[in-house]
């Protein structure tokens, strides 16, 4: 489970203070999904792709406040990791994440449905909570230019991802 102590974020003994650790955790979710033939890996794979792009943009100095965007990325990812942990331990069965992850067990849920089910709680709930933690109150305004940059990165990634999905799967 996740423990938050100041800026140090920890889950299962792994300290999450940099995007690199987020990428390692996403990779482990993807590997688990492949081994267990789980559809959870679809969202994790897209999440990893976008996170790699954000890390690359941060390394190239594309953000006004690199430290803040990295902290947001880590804080945001930890909400997803918490949802996965709770799903695996059956400790949360009534949230939007629980609903989305339960649907991953159904073979008739098509890829795009699975992605949308996972994107909904992550963007509509997790992003708002993570943003407020990283930039409380009026400080959130200073995140706006970097937020727009993340949206650009996400749009470019989704174009590529959409092509890849429809190349290998009709839906």
BELRAPE-V351462 format. One line per field, one symbol per residue. psi: psi as a letter, one per 20 degrees, with the letter a starting at -180 (. if undefined). burial: b if it has 9 or more other ideal C-beta (glycine too) atoms within 8 Angstrom, else e. A space follows every 10 residues. Layout:
psi: ???
burial: ???
//
This chain:
psi: rppoocippp pkippniqhh hghggghhgg gghghjlpih hgghgggggg hhhggggghj kiqhnggghg hggggghhhg hgggghghjk iojjrhgggg hhhiiphior ghggghhhhg hgghgggggg ghghmqcihh hiighhghgg hgggggghgg gggggihipi .
burial: ebeeeeeebb beebebeebe bbbbbbbebb ebbeeeebbb bbbbbbbbbb bbbbbebbee eebebeebbb bbbbbbbbbb bbbbbbbeee ebeebbbbbb bbbbeeeebe bebbbebbeb bbebbbbebb bbebbeeeeb ebbeebeebb eebbebbeeb beeebeeeee e
//
